[in-house]
Amino acid sequence: MGDEREAFSLRALCRAYGIDASVPSRAIRAGELPAARLGKRRFLILRADWEKFVRRKAVQPDSHAACVVEQRLRRERGKPPAA
């Protein structure tokens, strides 16, 4: 990636990873992504915390689409839907 910082401001994180600011902002508000508040508006996010958050989300998709796909695959395999 080229940027080897240990911590990012919200804006720098979004630039470095090519993401929209709403992704980490929502995660911070939900308590899913630890961040230190610097002043009134600025956040500092550790690279390790961001990468842990991304791995957790990649392993455990919680979207409706993921649930629909999983149910369809279970039906095709002849297994009962998960409760």
N, CA, C and O of each residue as an XYZ file, in Angstrom:
332
protein
N       0.821     -1.192      0.000
C       0.000      0.000      0.000
C       0.860      1.249      0.000
O       0.439      2.277     -0.529
N       2.055      1.193      0.577
C       2.924      2.333      0.530
C       2.866      3.186      1.777
O       3.905      3.689      2.205
N       1.714      3.375      2.379
C       1.572      4.194      3.572
C       1.693      3.293      4.793
O       0.783      2.521      5.093
N       2.810      3.392      5.493
C       3.077      2.491      6.616
C       2.856      3.154      7.964
O       3.560      2.830      8.920
N       1.914      4.059      8.072
C       1.613      4.711      9.345
C       1.049      3.692     10.327
O       0.465      2.680      9.939
N       1.239      3.985     11.600
C       0.653      3.146     12.651
C      -0.727      3.659     13.058
O      -1.522      2.915     13.631
N      -1.011      4.927     12.765
C      -2.299      5.526     13.109
C      -2.699      6.516     12.024
O      -1.849      7.110     11.360
N      -4.009      6.685     11.854
C      -4.547      7.554     10.810
C      -5.627      8.465     11.383
O      -6.340      8.099     12.318
N      -5.734      9.654     10.807
C      -6.945     10.443     11.017
C      -8.023      9.762     10.173
O      -7.709      8.933      9.319
N      -9.257     10.098     10.399
C     -10.346      9.501      9.624
C     -10.152      9.765      8.128
O     -10.305      8.859      7.309
N      -9.820     10.989      7.781
C      -9.622     11.360      6.371
C      -8.446     10.600      5.760
O      -8.545     10.104      4.637
N      -7.326     10.506      6.498
C      -6.147      9.802      5.977
C      -6.428      8.310      5.811
O      -5.962      7.692      4.853
N      -7.187      7.735      6.739
C      -7.550      6.318      6.641
C      -8.354      6.070      5.363
O      -8.096      5.115      4.631
N      -9.318      6.933      5.110
C     -10.160      6.779      3.922
C      -9.353      6.934      2.638
O      -9.578      6.207      1.671
N      -8.427      7.868      2.625
C      -7.571      8.040      1.458
C      -6.665      6.834      1.252
O      -6.512      6.351      0.131
N      -6.067      6.351      2.334
C      -5.111      5.245      2.237
C      -5.772      3.952      1.763
O      -5.171      3.184      1.012
N      -7.010      3.713      2.202
C      -7.683      2.457      1.862
C      -8.728      2.614      0.760
O      -9.348      1.633      0.350
N      -8.923      3.832      0.283
C      -9.864      4.055     -0.815
C     -11.303      3.763     -0.449
O     -12.040      3.164     -1.232
N     -11.706      4.187      0.748
C     -13.071      3.927      1.211
C     -13.789      5.236      1.509
O     -13.162      6.288      1.637
N     -15.102      5.158      1.615
C     -15.923      6.293      1.978
C     -15.853      6.501      3.486
O     -15.757      5.529      4.235
N     -15.898      7.733      3.938
C     -15.790      8.050      5.364
C     -16.939      7.479      6.184
O     -16.808      7.331      7.399
N     -18.052      7.157      5.554
C     -19.191      6.641      6.320
C     -18.899      5.264      6.925
O     -19.467      4.912      7.959
N     -18.026      4.491      6.295
C     -17.729      3.140      6.791
C     -17.073      3.200      8.170
O     -17.630      2.650      9.119
N     -15.906      3.848      8.321
C     -15.323      3.896      9.657
C     -16.125      4.767     10.626
O     -16.146      4.490     11.826
N     -16.779      5.809     10.129
C     -17.570      6.674     11.011
C     -18.681      5.889     11.697
O     -18.877      6.006     12.907
N     -19.405      5.093     10.924
C     -20.477      4.278     11.508
C     -19.922      3.256     12.497
O     -20.508      3.019     13.553
N     -18.782      2.653     12.143
C     -18.174      1.658     13.018
C     -17.711      2.286     14.329
O     -17.824      1.662     15.384
N     -17.197      3.499     14.276
C     -16.780      4.199     15.491
C     -17.995      4.490     16.358
O     -17.977      4.228     17.561
N     -19.055      5.034     15.755
C     -20.270      5.353     16.516
C     -20.900      4.111     17.135
O     -21.455      4.174     18.232
N     -20.815      2.979     16.431
C     -21.407      1.734     16.928
C     -20.517      1.045     17.966
O     -20.926      0.061     18.581
N     -19.305      1.561     18.160
C     -18.394      0.954     19.120
C     -17.664     -0.265     18.570
O     -17.051     -1.016     19.329
N     -17.725     -0.468     17.259
C     -17.074     -1.623     16.634
C     -15.621     -1.330     16.262
O     -14.834     -2.254     16.058
N     -15.267     -0.054     16.174
C     -13.914      0.353     15.796
C     -13.403      1.349     16.833
O     -13.916      2.464     16.922
N     -12.401      0.960     17.616
C     -11.857      1.886     18.612
C     -11.188      3.077     17.931
O     -10.510      2.918     16.916
N     -11.382      4.269     18.492
C     -10.757      5.478     17.962
C     -10.608      6.476     19.098
O     -11.473      6.575     19.969
N      -9.520      7.206     19.084
C      -9.299      8.265     20.071
C      -9.807      9.577     19.486
O      -9.519      9.905     18.335
N     -10.551     10.312     20.271
C     -11.047     11.608     19.816
C      -9.990     12.659     20.150
O      -9.530     12.764     21.287
N      -9.622     13.425     19.142
C      -8.668     14.519     19.306
C      -9.407     15.812     19.030
O      -9.709     16.120     17.877
N      -9.696     16.556     20.047
C     -10.467     17.776     19.866
C     -11.944     17.464     19.688
O     -12.442     16.438     20.151
N     -12.631     18.368     19.009
C     -14.080     18.235     18.871
C     -14.499     17.289     17.752
O     -15.499     16.583     17.886
N     -13.748     17.261     16.646
C     -14.173     16.493     15.473
C     -13.197     15.439     14.994
O     -13.603     14.538     14.261
N     -11.955     15.506     15.363
C     -10.927     14.639     14.780
C     -10.797     13.328     15.559
O     -10.834     13.310     16.789
N     -10.643     12.233     14.808
C     -10.433     10.908     15.384
C      -9.079     10.374     14.950
O      -8.590     10.691     13.865
N      -8.483      9.563     15.807
C      -7.244      8.876     15.486
C      -7.521      7.381     15.565
O      -7.982      6.887     16.594
N      -7.244      6.666     14.493
C      -7.553      5.240     14.388
C      -6.245      4.485     14.172
O      -5.482      4.799     13.259
N      -5.994      3.503     15.006
C      -4.785      2.697     14.860
C      -4.935      1.733     13.693
O      -6.007      1.168     13.475
N      -3.846      1.549     12.942
C      -3.854      0.618     11.815
C      -4.258     -0.778     12.279
O      -5.057     -1.443     11.620
N      -3.715     -1.225     13.403
C      -4.022     -2.566     13.907
C      -5.516     -2.716     14.200
O      -6.102     -3.759     13.909
N      -6.136     -1.679     14.775
C      -7.579     -1.734     15.059
C      -8.392     -1.772     13.772
O      -9.374     -2.508     13.679
N      -7.984     -0.976     12.770
C      -8.696     -0.977     11.488
C      -8.598     -2.343     10.816
O      -9.598     -2.871     10.329
N      -7.400     -2.912     10.789
C      -7.216     -4.207     10.131
C      -7.976     -5.313     10.862
O      -8.511     -6.221     10.227
N      -8.025     -5.243     12.176
C      -8.796     -6.224     12.951
C     -10.294     -6.086     12.633
O     -10.996     -7.086     12.478
N     -10.771     -4.846     12.538
C     -12.169     -4.586     12.196
C     -12.498     -5.150     10.816
O     -13.535     -5.790     10.641
N     -11.630     -4.919      9.844
C     -11.866     -5.392      8.474
C     -11.884     -6.919      8.434
O     -12.748     -7.509      7.785
N     -10.944     -7.561      9.121
C     -10.922     -9.041      9.151
C     -12.186     -9.596      9.797
O     -12.747    -10.586      9.325
N     -12.630     -8.963     10.870
C     -13.842     -9.425     11.562
C     -15.058     -9.300     10.647
O     -15.894    -10.202     10.600
N     -15.160     -8.204      9.929
C     -16.291     -7.998      9.026
C     -16.219     -8.920      7.816
O     -17.251     -9.375      7.323
N     -15.019     -9.199      7.336
C     -14.870    -10.073      6.171
C     -15.243    -11.506      6.507
O     -15.754    -12.234      5.656
N     -14.989    -11.915      7.743
C     -15.266    -13.289      8.154
C     -16.727    -13.455      8.539
O     -17.288    -14.538      8.368
N     -17.348    -12.413      9.049
C     -18.722    -12.499      9.523
C     -19.611    -11.486      8.805
O     -19.972    -10.465      9.389
N     -19.966    -11.750      7.561
C     -20.832    -10.799      6.861
C     -22.204    -10.752      7.536
O     -22.774    -11.787      7.881
N     -22.716     -9.558      7.714
C     -24.001     -9.425      8.385
C     -25.056     -8.787      7.476
O     -26.090     -8.318      7.952
N     -24.797     -8.773      6.194
C     -25.748     -8.143      5.292
C     -26.887     -9.097      4.944
O     -26.751    -10.315      5.056
N     -27.984     -8.537      4.532
C     -29.149     -9.322      4.119
C     -28.789    -10.195      2.919
O     -29.221    -11.344      2.828
N     -28.000     -9.645      2.003
C     -27.613    -10.406      0.808
C     -26.853    -11.670      1.185
O     -27.074    -12.720      0.582
N     -25.960    -11.591      2.170
C     -25.202    -12.764      2.596
C     -26.146    -13.824      3.165
O     -25.949    -15.017      2.930
N     -27.157    -13.405      3.903
C     -28.127    -14.350      4.471
C     -28.937    -15.028      3.370
O     -29.190    -16.231      3.430
N     -29.339    -14.254      2.371
C     -30.118    -14.804      1.260
C     -29.294    -15.842      0.500
O     -29.798    -16.913      0.165
N     -28.035    -15.526      0.231
C     -27.166    -16.460     -0.491
C     -26.978    -17.736      0.326
O     -27.044    -18.839     -0.216
N     -26.744    -17.583      1.628
C     -26.553    -18.757      2.473
C     -27.811    -19.640      2.482
O     -27.703    -20.864      2.404
N     -28.985    -19.038      2.575
C     -30.230    -19.815      2.559
C     -30.402    -20.547      1.235
O     -30.815    -21.706      1.212
N     -30.091    -19.884      0.150
C     -30.209    -20.510     -1.169
C     -29.256    -21.699     -1.290
O     -29.637    -22.752     -1.801
N     -28.038    -21.533     -0.828
C     -27.070    -22.634     -0.875
C     -27.536    -23.813     -0.016
O     -27.384    -24.969     -0.411
N     -28.093    -23.526      1.141
C     -28.592    -24.606      2.009
C     -29.726    -25.366      1.323
O     -29.787    -26.594      1.389
N     -30.626    -24.627      0.661
C     -31.736    -25.289     -0.047
C     -31.197    -26.178     -1.156
O     -31.657    -27.306     -1.334
N     -30.213    -25.665     -1.906
C     -29.644    -26.440     -3.010
C     -28.954    -27.705     -2.514
O     -28.943    -28.721     -3.209
N     -28.385    -27.647     -1.333
C     -27.703    -28.810     -0.765
C     -28.664    -29.727     -0.010
O     -28.276    -30.804      0.443
N     -29.907    -29.297      0.121
C     -30.898    -30.125      0.797
C     -30.834    -30.035      2.313
O     -31.365    -30.902      3.007
N     -30.188    -28.992      2.835
C     -30.100    -28.824      4.281
C     -31.203    -27.878      4.740
O     -31.609    -26.995      3.984
N     -31.694    -28.047      5.969
C     -32.722    -27.130      6.470
C     -32.133    -25.742      6.699
O     -30.940    -25.622      6.976
N     -32.950    -24.685      6.588
C     -32.456    -23.323      6.827
C     -31.952    -23.168      8.249
O     -32.489    -23.779      9.173
N     -30.926    -22.354      8.428
C     -30.389    -22.084      9.762
C     -31.379    -21.255     10.542
O     -32.050    -20.389      9.980
N     -31.476    -21.508     11.820
C     -32.421    -20.780     12.670
C     -31.948    -19.414     13.007
O     -32.636    -18.680     13.717
